[in-house]
């Protein structure tokens, strides 16, 4: 039981220390027209996004018959665990490589910002929608609030660096058979993973002028330590899930 809690908490910490969510949240909290409403909308969208991705992990565990840690799930359970372990290990290696290279954190407000391949593809396919989602776009107050909510959902519910982590957490939660312990695992994951999404709104409520300073300080710290911590967590959890896959391999 304790190992399942440790895995769920590690996955939540991986989201907590992943810099993209908080950086984007701080950017949105610095909105010129509706900073408070935008930061609250971002937080709400991010919470829904994390719940969405985690729910997919729960559904995968139920649909594949891998609910509960036993040896009777057959090939579907083995394959699901292998896929999740592989995704976590690949993401962990990616984070480790970026940490070793000292790759800067992406900041959409910087003039030299270059979008990734996925964003570039979306920009070419959905130019009007992507322009409206651009934090630098001059929109009405209501449109800015909607944009913030959609950005929160996208960065926590669809982002390729967060999506597999939340799915893995949902799947791992379903390995816990005791309903009370499972509910506690959900609470632990939710309480930790939503911090980067909710923190910008809290900061804006407490000290609106501190958002820009905190963003700069956070980027300096996370540029050095954030990816290293996240890489260690993901590699550790990926190894654990891989061991689980080996443990339930039908041919053993």
C-alpha positions in Angstrom: 0.0 0.0 0.0 2.8 2.4 1.0 4.5 1.9 -2.4 1.3 3.0 -4.2 1.1 6.2 -2.2 4.8 6.9 -2.9 4.3 6.4 -6.6 1.2 8.6 -6.7 2.9 11.3 -4.6 6.0 11.1 -6.9 3.9 11.6 -10.0 2.2 14.6 -8.4 5.6 16.1 -7.5 6.7 15.6 -11.1 3.9 17.8 -12.2 4.6 20.2 -9.3 8.3 20.6 -10.4 7.6 20.7 -14.1 8.0 24.5 -14.8 5.7 24.9 -17.8 2.5 25.1 -15.9 3.5 27.7 -13.3 5.4 29.8 -15.8 2.3 30.0 -18.1 0.1 30.7 -15.0 2.3 33.5 -13.9 2.3 35.0 -17.4 -1.5 34.9 -17.4 -1.7 36.4 -13.9 0.2 39.3 -15.3 -2.6 40.1 -17.8 -3.0 43.8 -18.2 -6.8 44.0 -18.2 -8.2 41.2 -16.0 -5.3 39.6 -14.1 -7.3 38.3 -11.2 -10.2 36.8 -13.3 -7.7 35.4 -15.8 -5.6 33.7 -13.1 -8.7 32.2 -11.5 -9.9 31.0 -14.9 -6.5 29.5 -15.6 -6.6 27.7 -12.2 -10.1 26.3 -12.9 -9.2 25.1 -16.4 -6.0 23.5 -15.1 -7.8 21.6 -12.3 -10.3 20.4 -14.9 -7.5 19.4 -17.2 -5.7 17.4 -14.5 -9.0 15.7 -13.5 -9.6 14.9 -17.2 -6.2 13.3 -17.8 -6.3 11.4 -14.5 -9.7 10.2 -15.3 -8.4 8.7 -18.5 -5.9 6.8 -16.4 -8.7 5.5 -14.2 -10.7 4.4 -17.2 -7.7 2.7 -18.8 -7.2 0.6 -15.6 -10.9 -0.4 -15.6 -11.2 -1.0 -19.3 -8.0 -3.1 -19.5 -8.9 -5.1 -16.3 -5.8 -3.9 -14.5 -7.8 -2.6 -11.5 -6.1 -4.0 -8.3 -2.6 -5.3 -8.0 -2.9 -8.9 -8.9 -1.5 -11.4 -11.5 -4.8 -12.1 -13.3 -5.1 -9.2 -15.7 -3.3 -11.1 -18.5 -1.8 -9.5 -21.5 -3.9 -6.3 -21.4 -2.6 -5.5 -17.9 1.0 -6.2 -18.9 0.8 -4.1 -22.1 -0.8 -1.2 -20.3 1.9 -1.2 -17.7 4.7 -1.5 -20.3 3.3 1.5 -22.2 3.0 3.7 -19.1 6.4 2.7 -17.9 7.9 3.4 -21.3 6.2 6.8 -21.5 7.5 7.8 -18.0 11.0 6.6 -18.7 11.2 8.4 -22.0 9.8 11.6 -20.4 12.3 11.2 -17.6 15.2 10.8 -20.0 14.0 13.9 -21.9 13.9 16.0 -18.7 17.4 14.7 -17.7 18.9 15.5 -21.1 17.4 19.1 -21.0 18.7 19.5 -17.4 22.2 18.4 -18.5 22.2 20.7 -21.4 20.8 23.6 -19.4 18.0 24.2 -21.9 16.0 27.4 -20.9 12.4 27.2 -19.8 10.0 28.1 -22.6 8.5 31.5 -22.1 5.8 32.6 -24.6 6.4 36.3 -23.6 10.0 36.3 -24.7 10.7 37.9 -28.2 13.0 35.0 -29.2 10.4 32.3 -28.2 10.2 29.5 -30.7 7.1 27.2 -30.5 7.7 23.5 -30.5 6.7 21.2 -33.3 3.3 20.4 -31.9 2.4 24.1 -31.4 3.7 24.9 -34.9 1.5 22.2 -36.4 -1.5 23.5 -34.5 -0.7 27.1 -35.6 -0.7 26.0 -39.2 -3.8 23.9 -38.9 -5.9 26.2 -36.7 -4.4 29.7 -37.2 -7.4 31.7 -36.0 -7.9 29.6 -32.8 -4.2 29.7 -32.0 -4.0 33.4 -32.4 -6.8 33.8 -29.9 -4.9 31.6 -27.5 -1.7 33.6 -27.8 -1.1 35.5 -24.4 0.2 38.5 -26.4 -3.1 38.8 -28.4 -5.1 41.9 -27.6 -8.6 40.6 -26.7 -11.7 41.7 -24.8 -11.9 41.1 -21.1 -14.3 38.1 -21.5 -12.2 36.6 -24.3 -9.1 36.9 -22.1 -10.8 35.0 -19.3 -11.9 32.2 -21.7 -8.4 32.1 -23.2 -6.9 31.7 -19.7 -9.3 28.9 -18.9 -8.6 27.0 -22.1 -4.8 27.5 -21.6 -5.1 26.0 -18.1 -7.0 23.0 -19.4 -4.5 22.5 -22.3 -1.3 22.8 -20.3 -2.6 20.3 -17.6 -5.0 18.1 -19.5 -3.4 17.9 -23.0 0.2 18.9 -22.6 2.5 16.0 -23.7 4.7 16.5 -20.7 1.9 16.4 -18.2 -0.7 14.2 -19.9 1.1 10.9 -19.5 2.0 11.6 -15.9 -1.6 12.2 -14.9 -2.7 9.1 -16.8 0.0 7.1 -15.0 -1.3 8.5 -11.7 -4.9 7.5 -12.5 -3.8 4.0 -13.4 -1.7 3.7 -10.2 -4.6 4.9 -8.0 -6.7 2.1 -9.4 -4.1 -0.5 -8.2 -5.2 0.4 -4.6 -8.1 -1.9 -3.7 -9.2 -0.3 -0.4 -11.8 2.4 -1.1 -10.6 4.6 1.7 -7.0 4.4 0.8 -7.9 5.0 -2.9 -9.7 8.2 -1.9 -6.7 9.3 0.1 -4.4 8.6 -2.9 -6.7 10.8 -5.1 -6.6 13.6 -2.4 -2.8 13.4 -2.2 -2.4 13.6 -6.0 -4.9 16.4 -6.3 -3.4 18.5 -3.5 0.1 18.4 -4.8 -0.5 18.4 -8.6 -2.7 21.5 -8.7 -0.3 23.7 -6.8 1.4 25.2 -9.9 -2.0 25.9 -11.5 -3.5 27.5 -8.4 -0.5 29.4 -7.1 -0.6 32.2 -9.6 -4.2 33.0 -8.6 -3.3 32.9 -4.9 -0.3 35.2 -5.5 -2.5 37.6 -7.4 -5.0 37.7 -4.5 -2.3 38.2 -1.8 0.2 40.4 -3.6 -0.6 41.3 -7.2 2.6 43.1 -7.9 4.8 40.2 -6.9 3.9 38.0 -9.9 6.6 39.2 -12.3 9.4 39.0 -9.6 8.3 35.5 -8.6 8.2 34.4 -12.2 11.8 35.5 -12.7 13.0 33.9 -9.5 11.2 30.7 -10.1 12.7 30.4 -13.6 16.2 30.9 -12.2 15.7 28.1 -9.6 13.9 25.7 -11.9 16.3 26.1 -14.7 19.0 24.6 -12.5 17.1 22.2 -10.3 13.5 21.6 -11.6 14.2 19.3 -14.5 16.7 17.3 -12.4 14.2 16.7 -9.7 11.4 15.8 -12.2 13.8 13.5 -14.1 14.7 11.6 -11.0 11.0 11.2 -10.0 9.9 10.1 -13.5 12.7 7.6 -13.9 12.1 6.1 -10.5 8.3 5.8 -11.0 8.9 4.5 -14.6 11.2 1.8 -13.2 8.6 0.8 -10.5 5.8 0.5 -13.1 8.1 -1.5 -15.3 8.8 -3.9 -12.4 5.0 -4.2 -12.0 4.7 -5.0 -15.6 7.3 -7.7 -15.3 5.6 -9.0 -12.1 2.3 -9.5 -13.9 3.7 -10.8 -17.2 1.5 -13.8 -18.1 4.4 -16.0 -19.2 6.1 -15.9 -15.8 
